[in-house]
Each structure stands twice: as C-alpha cells, then as structure tokens.
C-alpha cells in the first residue's frame, strides 16, 4: 500500500456538500450510514455522469468501505436515496451494469485463473469465450500462469486475477474498494490505464484509494 | 437456468479439488452405522428392528457434518458477495449450491445405505424401501440444513449452534423416513410415509432456497 495522506485533493474539484448536474447516471442524495450504534457519516450527496469518477477519501474507519457497500446494495442505508438512471437501487438492471470489487480476493484458490474467470462469468450469466478470458489474463500480466492453481500465486497476482474481471465482464459502473492494494508499480499504472479506458468509453467509476490518480473527470468526496 | 447448473458445476469442481472434505462425512456415515452391529452383536431380530433408526440418525449426523462448510468458504473469500451482486437471481445460485451439497453429501449416502443395510440382516425389498426413503429424505436434509448454515454464517462456534438449530427440524424427516423402512420390514405398506416425505420435500424445495437467501443477505450486511 502506498502511504500517501488522503487529504490534499487539490487536483479534483472538492465535492461536499453537493456536486452534480442534470444528466447524472448515478445520484446519491443525503445518504447516512451507521455501523451498529455508531454513525459513520451523514448527508453524503453526489452525482456522476458518463465519463466521470468519484474518489472517496477519508481516514481509516471513516466509512469508505461502508459507503461503497451501501452504494452497491450490500449494506442498508440509514437514510437517503441512491438512484441509477433515475430508478431506485438495487434493481436487477443496476446489477447488470455494475461490477463491484471489494477487499476480498473473491477468487478460488483451488481453481486456475482461467477457471476462476469462466465461473465468475457463468455465475453472472454473462458469455465469455476462451480467447477473451486469455487475453484479459495476459493484459494483466498473468501470461504463463493461466493454468496454475491460484493457491501458488502471490497476493498481487491473485489481485490481478480479480482485476481481470474488469475486462471480461461488461459493466457501466465500476465500484472498486482499495483496488490498488497489493499491486506493484506496473500494475498500479495498468489499473489506472484500465479505468481511464473505461471512462473514455462512457463508463463511470467510484473508488477508494489512498493514492491520487491522474485521471480526467475526477470528483472527490472526503468522508 | 444456466446459472443454476453453473453454480452446481463450480461446487462439484471445487469438491473434486479438495476431496477429503466430502470423504470425511461419508466415512463418518459408514463408521457410525457399522459400530452398532459390532457393539450389539449378531442378533438378527434386534438388528433388524433398530436398522431404520440407526441408518437415518447416521444420515442426519453425516449431513450435519458437511453443513458448516456450505457457505463458509464463499463467505470468507468474498465470492458470496459477488453472487449477491450478480445479475442472475441470487436464489437460483444458492439453489445450485444446495443441489451440489446434496450431490456430494446426500446422494452418496443413498447409494451406500443398501450395503450398510446388509449388516443389519435387512432383506432385498426393505433395502429398496430404505434407498427410496433416503432418496426423498436426503434432499430435504440438505434444504433444511442450508437455512441453518446461512443463519449461523459468521457466528463464532457456529457448528454447535447449527446442530441445535437444525436437528429439531430434521425430526419429521427422521420419523417418516425411518417409519417407511419399519413399515416395510413389518410387512405393511410404506406408501403413506413416502407421500408425506414427498410433501415435505416439495414444501422445502419451494421455501428453503428463499429462506436461505434471506438469511445470507442478513449475514452479508
């Protein structure tokens, strides 16, 4: 992990209390979340349009992960609304356009990277051809490791197997929680490229990271 | 429906890569059942009388043994989260996992039971009834057990809690399953017991995946 202070988001337009515009795809208004009795944050509002991304920043325990989990519908919001294309979340349509990669590796140690990708696609009900899966793994620098069990790969390589899903699963909204963890300099650069391409192709992204990302269209939210 | 079969295939492949976990519950079943004839001695009349109960109780316990692992690994590595966010219905994916659990922990019991039944001096027709009763009963055990496994997911010491939660719910299956075999060896018609087992199974097929999914969503929060 790069130990960079989460403050100093001068590169981006500062977000709070409200950022947004009319052609927003994702709109979050007045969101509040609690963990047990403890209120993590309240009054979080933002909206994202095509080609924009949100950098969620905050200290450890500020509720970055909770915000992302609430956003995708894994955790309930205390108050507030989340809308995707104008409809309340979570809807089946939202899940079809969403890819969420969390803290967990979400890959099976017993399977090979190739099998992991194929089963992830099959469970999502998304078609995936062998060449497409191989190309995704090679782009992420796993050439020659496609058929090895994930068990023998390093933490960074496991992370790369997970990130390969960004290429094999078409989605409009990427929600990435600490996606840069355990990655080396080359892979950090590569993931930056992938996110850049995704945004250029009309995608949206919400991510937490302790490092600054030189990508256009960025907004920043400090919890 | 493709995602249902993909979910089954995935769990079967994972089980194939770590065979010991499945083998444990099967050997447990074989050993527990075999201990009774060894302990009681060669008394065909007594053995024949206790056979249905012993085989069914052993099947309950063997199923229970594999239950804590049903969702634990997927929960730990985040796969369950990904399933919950899949565009495919979460319930269908979970139904696939339950079906895979039955194929791995239930079906082998059905196939092993007649061999073990021979130790209890059961005749051929009773062995058939035993197999049929287990064929109807073991999916019921997997379905009910999945609810318990989902409710105790992530709870410390969940294994013991799971047993306390699930075993009472297994009582109807035990009564009608063992009852069918007893009726057959007493020369009575086992049809009524089968009908009740099938009714319970139909109810569980409809209800259990839904309840399991609801419990898993709470565990994921």
Contacts between the chains, C-beta under 8 A, distances in Angstrom:
chain1	res1	chain2	res2	distance
A	72	B	85	6.0
A	73	B	85	7.3
A	74	B	81	6.3
A	74	B	84	6.6
A	74	B	85	7.1
A	74	B	220	5.7
A	74	B	221	7.0
A	75	B	221	5.2
A	76	B	221	6.6
A	92	B	87	6.6
A	95	B	85	5.7
A	95	B	86	6.6
A	95	B	87	4.7
A	96	B	87	4.1
A	98	B	85	6.6
A	100	B	81	7.5
A	100	B	82	7.7
A	100	B	85	5.4
A	102	B	78	5.7
A	102	B	81	6.1
A	103	B	78	7.3
A	104	B	76	7.8
A	104	B	77	5.6
A	104	B	78	2.5
A	104	B	79	8.0
A	104	B	81	6.9
A	105	B	77	5.7
A	105	B	78	6.5
A	106	B	77	6.0
A	106	B	78	3.8
A	106	B	79	5.4
A	106	B	81	7.0
A	106	B	82	5.2
A	107	B	77	7.1
A	108	B	14	6.3
A	108	B	77	7.1
A	108	B	79	7.1
A	109	B	77	7.8
A	110	B	14	5.6
A	110	B	17	3.7
A	110	B	18	6.1
A	111	B	13	7.1
A	111	B	14	7.2
A	111	B	17	7.2
A	115	B	13	7.4
A	119	B	6	6.8
A	119	B	9	7.9
A	119	B	10	4.7
A	120	B	82	6.9
A	122	B	2	7.4
A	122	B	3	6.9
A	122	B	6	3.6
A	122	B	9	7.7
A	122	B	10	7.4
A	123	B	3	6.0
A	123	B	6	5.7
A	123	B	7	6.3
A	123	B	10	7.1
A	123	B	82	7.4
A	123	B	83	6.1
A	123	B	86	5.6
A	123	B	88	6.6
A	123	B	93	6.0
A	124	B	3	7.8
A	124	B	86	4.8
A	124	B	87	5.8
A	124	B	88	6.3
A	125	B	2	6.6
A	125	B	3	4.9
A	125	B	86	7.2
A	125	B	87	5.9
A	125	B	88	4.3
A	126	B	87	7.6
A	149	B	17	7.9
